[in-house]
């Protein structure tokens, strides 16, 4: 029988001796991996190894079933989500624009130390050599570089392999005049293909849905510097058997994942439709606005359910997309944002409203309440990843439809964006579920004050660089460089990440403390199941 076990309680302290009052060697979370190094004593205390430390845990604190782990990595400006399922499969949803996700994966799976056949001079016949580590699924929520750019160095890593890559079907490519089709409309400055007009709407005609089409498009542009095609070319070169396809609501759920062995990823977006033109019928996405609005608005959006927990995971939805999704999922027939704006304008008139305006406001309120109630059947979730990094492009009724107990924002240091926006933070709290809705931010979880580990980190890196400069041999320089890169990997993995752990019943959301409180290294918030309300709620310390 395997000696591998997993923490099955909210948190546990690895003790130096078989005694609950002995010193804490480490602070462990629900789902943390551990190895039994002996058998339990008469009182149930077991010698174990966990997070690189050895000590003792009580047998009541661990079990054989792995809880699910959802990590919102601090990748700077953009999104990056790493998921580990109970069956050990690994998924990535976006990876930011830089190398932070690559560094996180390097730390998490010890890629720098992994001896892979045929890589870095490792003999394929070496008995100690291993196969590349497999990431089962990657989802590019939409083709904005702050979501997919960080995937290119990950795709290029020869110590990794990929089974599937999903995207939303919108693929930027070189759009020369010679490549354009006379019957289609091409928007100036846009490289996402041509539009066909049906009635009063325009639809993207040049979409890429299946594996063969994506690989043919990549092969047709072997030297283009378009970053999205570069990412696809990279994964195809490194993982020739990878399957690439688009996702939309017509798929129902993400292929390959089904309860009870895995969570179900129900697709809520993008929403397209069959469009006929020139004797052909294709599944197309509607033009929501300019290229940016359309790319963002048609992000891949999931409602992930595992046991009793539901999570909303999406890309960069905007107001136009929320209108489109609310209509497509039957919440209302008109514009959600227009309905809300009309109600707000009348509300602001206060005591100057006429009787007719009061009646109009009352009807608008009834219509909004009905839309929110209808929308919750589709969009309501216990935990939501904030769309578009906490930007101001959202509709308040859509937040009411989501009704999340906890909202997690992935944002970075791109100051011109000012994410998360003050109005977004206020709205997440105001329209969240419960007495004290939770708001987490990867950027806010990272301290930047002068005495913080960030400052110490810079000092340590400069120390590494000084040692490299003073090294007297290539081997010494290589060893110090490897040590520095491993330290950088770990720093990315530790600070700023928001982790969700759940077995389908117990749910915690945690972030690493940059300055531990004694033995406590994690700040933990637990969502508690309220059977009377049939929902999760947060219980603050001190209670309510």
N, C-alpha and C positions, 0 to 999 in steps of 0.2 A: 504493500500500500504506500502511496506517495506520502512524503513528509511535509508537503506543502499545505498550508492552511491560510485562512483569511480572517481578519478581525470582523466580528459579526455584531458588535455593539457600537454605539455612537463614538466612543473613544476609549482607549486603554493605555495605561502607562507600563512600559517595559521596565520591570524592577530588577535591581541588582542582585536580589536574593529572593528566595521563596517566601516572601513576607510583604503584605500590602503596605507596610510602613517603611520599607527599605527605599533607598534612593532610586529616583526615576532615571533610567538610562535613555529613554526616548518616549515621545508622545505619539501614539498611533491612532489612526482614523479608521472608521468603518471601511472595510474593503482592502486595507493594507495587507500586503503579502508577507508571510512569515514562513520559516522553516523550523520544524521540530528537530531539536538536537538530542532529545532524550524523551523519557516517558514521564507522565504526571506522577507526583508523589501522592501520598494518602490524602492530602488536603486539596489536590487538584492543580498544584503549581507545576508548570512544565518548563524545562529549559528550551529556549528558542533563540533564533537569530532573526532580526527584523531591522530593516533600514540600516544595515551595516553594523548594528550593535548586537551583542549577546546579552541575555538576561532571562527573566522568568515572567511568564504570563499565566493567568488562571485559565483553566480549560473552559470556563463559562464564557470567556471573551473571544474565542475563535471557533471557526467551523470549517467545513470542507467546501461550502458553496461560495463562489466569488460574487460579491455584489457588483452592480454596474458603476462605472466611474466616468464622469463627464467633466473634462478639464477645459476651462476657458483660459487659454494661455495668454500671457501678456506679450503680444507680438508687436506692440507699438500701435501705430495708426492702422486700423483694419480689423479683420476678424480671424480667429484661429481657434478651432475647437477640436480636442482630442478625446475620443471615446473608447473605452475598453469595455467589452461586453462580458457577461458571465461565462461565455464559451471561449474567452480569450481573444476573440477577433478584435482587430483595431480598425477604427474609422477616423478619418480626418474630414472636418468640414471647414474648408478655407485654411489659409496659412499666412495671412498678412502679406506684407510686401518685401520684408527683409529676410534675415536668416534666423530670427528668434525661434520659429517653430522647428527649423532644422536642428538648432542647438538643443531645444527641448527633447526632441526625439533621440539625438545623440546621447544625451545624459540618461534618458529614461531606459534606453535599450543598449547602453554601453557600446555604441556603434564604433567609437574610436578604438576600443579594445577588442572588438569582435573579429575573430579570424575567419574570413570568408574565402571559400575556394576561388582561386584565380584572381584574388584582389590583393594588391600590395605585396606581390611575390609569394603569396601563400599557395603551396602546391595543392592541386585539386585532389591528390591522393593522400594528403596528410590526414591521418586518423583524427586529429584534433580540429580539423577545419570544419566549418559549419556552412549551411546554406544562408543566403541573404535572409534578413528578417522580413516577413510578409506583412504589409499593411493591406487589409482586405479591401477597403473601399475608401475612395477619396471623392468628396463632393465639392465642386466649384460652384458656389451658390449663384454667381453671375460674373461676367467678364469685366470686373473692375480690378485693377492691379493690386489694390490694397486688400484684396481677398485671395487672388490666385498667384500673385508675384512670388510669394515665398515658397510656392510649390516647386518651382523650377530647380532650385538646389536640392530639394528633397527627392524629386524625380531622378536627378542626376546621380544620386548616391549609389554606387555599385553594391553597397551592403544592404540595400532595400529592394524589395520587389512589390508590385502592385497587381491586384487581381482586377479591379474595376475602377473606372473614373466616370463620374456622372457630372453633367453640366446642364445648363438651361436651354441649350440649342442655339444661342446667339453667339456667333463666332466672328470676331474681327479678322479680316484678311485684306491683302492688297486689293484695292478697288480701282484699277486703271480703267480709263475710258474704253479700252478694247475689251475688257472683261465684262462690261456692263451690258445688260440685256435691254434691247430697245423698248420692250413693252412694260418695263418697270420704272419706278421713280426712285432716284437716288438722292438722298439729302446731302447737301453740301457739307463737306468735312466729316461725314460719317463713313465708317468702314465696316458696317455690320450687315451689308447686303442691300438689296433693293426691296421696295415696297410695291405691293399690288393694292389697288383701290377697289373696294367693294362697297357700294352705297356711299355713305359719308365717312367710312372708316378706312384707314390704311393698315395693312398687315405685312409683317416681315415674311418675304417669300423665300429668301435664300437662307433657310435655317439648316442646321446639321443635326440630324437626329440619331443615325445609327453608326455602328462601329466602322463599317466599310466606308461610309461617306467621310467620316472624320479622318480616317487614315489616308484616304485618297486626297483630301484637301491638304493635309500636312505634307504628303509626298509631292504635291503640285507646287509647293512653295518651300523648297529645301533651303533657300538662303534668306528668306524674309527675316527682318528684324522685328516683326510684329511679335510682341512678348507673349500673347496668348498662344499663337501657333508654335512659338518656340517651346513653351511649356508642354504642349501636346507632343511635339516632335521628340522632346527629351524623354517623356515617359514611354513612348513607343520604342525608342532606341534601347532604353535600359530594361524595359519589361515587354518584350515582343508579344507576349500572349495576353497583354492587358486588353480588357474590353471597355470601349468608350461609348457611352450613349447619353442622350438627353433624358431628362426627367420632367414630367408635368403631371397634372391631375388625372390625365387619361391613364396613367400607370397605376393609379389607386394607392399603392404603397411602394416603397423602395424595394426592388427585387432582392431576394436573398435573406430577408429578415422577417421572421414570423414568431408569434408567441407560441408556447411559453418559453422556448429556449432563448429568445432574443426579444428586445423591444420591437414594437411595430412603428415604422416611420410612415405615417399617413401623409400623402402629399396634398397640400393646400394651394400650392402655387409652383410654377406659373400655370395660369389658366389660358389655354388657347382654344382654337376651334378649327374645324375643317373649312377650308376656303377653296373655291373653284375659280380657275382662271386659265384661259388659253387651252382648254381641253384637259387640264390637270387639276387634281385635288390634293392639297397638302395641308398638314396641320401647322397652323401659323399663330404667331402671337401678335396682338394688336399694338399699333404704335401708340404709346401713352403720352409722348411728348418728344423732346429732342433725344439724341442718342443716349445721354446720361440717364435721363428720366426713364427711358424704355428699358435700358440694360438693368438698372437698379430695380425698377418696379416689377420686372419679371424674374426676380430672384427665386431660386428653389426654396420653398418653405415647407417645413415638416411640423406635424404635431406628433411628437414621439410619446408613446405610452408604454410603461413598464410596470406591471402590477397595478397599484392604485395611482401611481404618479404619472402626470402628464407634463411635457415640456414643449414649448414652442421654439423652434429653431429656424431662423430665416436669415436672409442677407440684408439688403438695404432697401426695404420697402419705403415708399414715399406716399404722399397724399393721393396721387393719381392711382397708385397701385392699390391702396386701401379701398378706394371707391370701386375699382375694378373687381377686387376679390370679394367685397361685401355683396356686390350685385351677382357675381358668378355663383356664390354659395347661398344665394336666396335670402339674404338678410333684408334686402329692399330692392326696388326697381329703379329708383333715382340715384342721385349723387349723395353719398353720405356726408362729404365735406360741405356741400352746398346746403344741405339740410341743417347742419350744425351752424354754419356761418349765418344763415338767415335767423336762426333762433338766438344766436349771440347778439346780432344787431338789434333785434327787438328787445331783448333783455336789457341792453345798455340804455334804452330810452327811459327805463324806470317809470316814474310817476307821470311822464309826459305821454305814455302810450294811450292811444284811443281805445274805445271799446272793441272796435274791429281788430286792432292790433293785439289786444289782450286775447281775443278769441283765436287769432292766428298763432300767437305764441303757445297757447294751450294745445292747439292741434299739432304744432311742430314738436312739442314736448312728448305728446302721445306717440307720434310717429318715430321719434328718436328712441324712446323706451322700447317700442316694438322692434325696431331694427337691432338694438343692443341685445334684447332677449333672443331674437332669432339668430344673431351672429354668434352668441355664446355657445350654441349647439355645435359650432364648428371650431371656433378659435379659442375657447376658454382653456386655460392651462394653469397649472400650479406654479410653474417656473417659466419665465420667458427670457430669451436672449433679446435684448433691445435691438430693434432694427435700425440700421444706419448710425450706430455708435452714439446714440443719444442726440441726434440732430433735431432740428425744429420741424422737420418735414413729417408730421404725423397728424392724425385726426383724433380728437379726444374720444368720440364714441367708439373708435376702433380699439383704443386702450381699454375702454369699458367692456368691450366684447372679450378681450383677452383676460381681464380680471385676475391678474397674476398675484400670488402671494409674494413672490420674489422676482425681481427684474435684474438681469446681469448685463452690464454694459461693457463692451470691448472698445476701448478708446486708447489714443496714444498722445504723442507730444506734438502733433501737427497743429500748432497754435492758431493758424488762420481759420481752422474749423471750429475752435473753441468747444470741442466735444469733451464731455457731455454738456449740452446747453442747459442753462439754468431753468428755462421753461420746461425742458424735457424732464429734468430731475423732479421738478414740482409736480408735473402731470403724472409721472410714474407713481409717485407717492399718493397723490390725490385720487387716482383712479385704480389703485391697486386694491387687492382684497385684504380685508381684515382691519384690525385696529391700528397696527403698525406694519404696513407693507415694507418689505425689505428691498433695498437698492444696493447692488454691488457694482464696482467698477474696477477693471484691471488697472487703470491708471491711478485711481485714488488709493488702491491697495498697495501701491508702491510709494514709500516715503521718499521725499527729496530734500529734507532738511539737512543742514550742514553736517550734523553728527550721525546721519543715517548710514546704513550699510552701503548705500549708493556711493557716498563719498569715500568710504573705506575701500569699496570695490575699485574705484579709479586708482587709488593709491597702490593697491595690490597689483593691478594690471601694469602700472608703470614700473613696479618692482620687477615683475616678470620680464619686461622689455629691457630693463637695465641688465638683468642676468643674461639675457640672450646676447646683448651687445658685448658683454664681457666674456662670453663663452670662448674657449680656445680650440674647439673642434666642431665639425659638422654634426657629429653624433650628439655632442653635448647640447648644441643649439636645438637640434630636433627634439631631444628629450624635454628640454625646458619649454619649447613651443607647444608640445603635446600637453604638458602639465597646465600651461596657461589656457589652452583651448578647452580643456576639460573643466577648469575652474569657471570659464565664461559660460560653458554649457549649463553648469549647475546653477549659476546665478540667475540665468534666464528662467530655469525650471522652478526655482524656489519662490521668488518674490513677484507679487502682482497677480499670480494665477488664482482664479476662483475655481474650486473643485466641488462638484456635486457628487455625493455618494448615496446609493440607494439599493436596497434589496427588493424594492417594489412595495415595501411597507414603511420601513424606517428611512427617513430622508434627512440628510444633513448637507449644509452648504458651508464651506470652510475656506479660510485664507491663512497663509503662513504669516506669523508675527515676525517682523524684522527685529524686534527686541523682545525675546521671550519673557513671560511673567513666571519666573521661577522655572518649574518643570514644564509649564504650559507653552507649547510652541505654536498652537493653532487657535485661531478665533473661530468658534463653531456656532452655527445657528441651526436649530432643528425645526423642521416642519412637522407638526403633529396632526394625525388623522382624527377628525371630528366626525364620529359615526352619525351623530344627530343631524349634522349639516351635510354629510356625505362629501367632505372636502378637506383638504389640508389647510392648516392655519399656523401662523407663527405665534408662539407663546413667549413674550419677552420676559427677561429676568425680572423678578418682582411680581409678575403675574398680573392678569386683568380678569 
